[in-house]
């Protein structure tokens, strides 16, 4: 009986956190440094999870930031921050929030640092990304999936 309880115990651990891909482009350098600095920031975020072996998952977040002054692109920076996570003993309904919210929450500060460092090394003013509410983003994703599923079933 004790062995059954231990087998069903939830286990979570971080195996590895790493930068999977980074890119920085400043197509108008050095001319952009002499222009008036009135940046417009476009921020995009994506998450992805892939099952590996033995209750292991790769979770990755991709952050893309494009900064323009007027219509000129000052810089475009993109980073994919990933991690390998071990998740065992979680019910199926718990795995979605773990992979879609909990793990990305762990990864985001690392991605935020990579983005900030790349922007500074590119010669631009520091860019600090605001915190992201991955719980709300995951809930929105689930709601959109349910709505799409409902609309497809009404069409058939």
N, C-alpha and C positions, 0 to 999 in steps of 0.2 A: 504494500500500500504506500509506504514512504517513497519507494522508487517511482511509482506512478506520479505522485505529487511533484517530485523533482523533475521528471521528464516534461511535465506541463508548465514548469516555472518559466516565466518570461526572462529571456536573456538578450541583452543588447550590448554590443561593444563596437568601438571604432577600431577598424583594423589598419586603415591607412587614409591619410588626407593628402591630396596632391593636386597640382595645377596641371590640367590635361592639355589646355591649348590657350595661348595668349596671342594677341595681335594689337599693334598700335600703328596708326597711320596719321600722318599730318601732311596732307597733300599740298598745302599752300605754304609750307615752311620755306624760307624764313620770312616771307612777305607777311604772313599772318601776325607776326610779332610786332609789326609796326602799325597795325590797324587798331582802331578803337575797340576795346574789349567789352562787348555787350553780348555775352553768350546766351544762346538758347539751347537747352539740354533736352535730348530725347533719350529716354531710358527704356530698355526692353529686358525682360527677364524670362528665362525658360528653365524648366526642370525636366529631368529624365531619370528613369531608374531601369536597371537591367539586372535580372537575376543571374547570379553566378552559380557556383556549386556550394554544397554544404551550408545552406541557410545564409549564404553571403549575397550581398547586393551591391552593385555599383550605383551610386546616386550622383548625379551631376547637375550643377546649375550653370547656366550660361548667362552672363551679364553683358549687354551691349549698350554702350553709351556713345551717342553722336552729339558733338557740340558744334554749333554753327554761330557765326557772327554774320548778320544779314543773311545772305544766301550762300555764303562761303563756308565750307566745312573746315573748321579749325582742326579738329581731330576726331577720329573714330577709334574707340578702344573696346576690345572684346576679350573676355576671359571665361574659360570653362574651368570651374573648380569642382573637383570630384572627390569622392570618398568611397572606401569599401567598408561596408557595415555588416556586422553579423547580427541577424535577428532570428531568434528561435523561441518557440512557445507562444507566439502571438496568434490570435484567431484571425481568420481571413478578413473580417471587417476592421481589424486593427492595423493590418498591413498597409492599407492605402494611406491613412493619416501618418503612419511612421515614415513611409517612403516619400510621401508627397508634401509633408509639412515638417515633421520632427528633424529628419536628416538634412533637408535644405536649410533649416534654421541653424544647424551646426556649421554648415559650409559657408553661409553668406558672409560672416566676418572675414574669412580668408579671401573670398572673392573681392570683397570691399577693399581690403588691403592691397591686393594685386592691382586693382584698377587705380587706386590712389597713387601707388608707386610708379606705375607706367605713365600716368598723366604728369607727375612731377618730373620724371626723367625725360619727358618730352618737352620740358621747358614751360609748361603751362601752370597756372595757379592751381593749388591743391583742390582736388575734387573729393568730397566726402559724401558718399551715398547715404541716404536716409535709411533707417531700419525698414525691413519689409515684414509684413504680417503674413507669413506663409500659411497660418491656420485659415485666415480669411480667403487667401488665394485658392487654397485647396477646397474649401467649402464652395467657393464660386465655381471651380472646375467641376465638382461633383454635381452641382445644381444644373450647370449647362449640359453636362452629359445626360442627366435625367430628362431635361427638356428636349434634347435632340432625340433621345430614345422614345419619348412619348409622342413627338411629332412624327417620327418614322412609323410608329405603330398605328397612328390614326390615318396615315396615307395608304397603308396596306389593307 
